[in-house]
Amino acid sequence: MWPFRRRTPKPQKVVKKVIVSLIIGGAIGSIIGKKMMEQHQDDEERETED
């Protein structure tokens, strides 16, 4: 027999990891999106001034 048992992750832990990663990914995406929108608005203001 092999001295190490292979542990299979429990389905509940997998679901919890997926939910946490979606929340963290959404937060990062919103921060990046906000910065991109601010940069786009700054670029539009510069074009209208010229």
N, C-alpha and C positions, 0 to 999 in steps of 0.2 A: 504494500500500500504506500501511497505517496504521503509523506509527512505533513504536507501543507494542503489544507482544504481550500478549494476555490469558493470564494464567497460571491454569491449573486446579489446584486443590489435589490432591495425591496422596492416594489412598485411605488410605494408612498414616497420614498426618498427621491426617486427619479422625478416624480410629479412635482415635488417641492423644489427641486433644483431647476426644473424648467420654468416654474412660475417665478422664482427669484431672478433667474437670468432674464426673463422677459421684462420684469420691473426695472432691473438695472439697465438693460438695453434701451428701454423707453426713456429713462431719465437721461441717459447719455445722448440719445437721439434728439431729445427736446432741447438740450443745452446747445448742441451743435447747430440745430435748426435755427435757434434764436440768434446765434452769432452770425449765421449766414444771412438771415433776414436783415439784421442791423447793417451788415456790410453792403447788402444790395440796396438798402434805402440810402446809405451814404453815397454810393455810386450814382444813384438816380438824382440826388440833390446836386452833386457836382456837375452832372450833365445839364441840368436845367439852369444852373448859374451861368454856364458858358454861353 
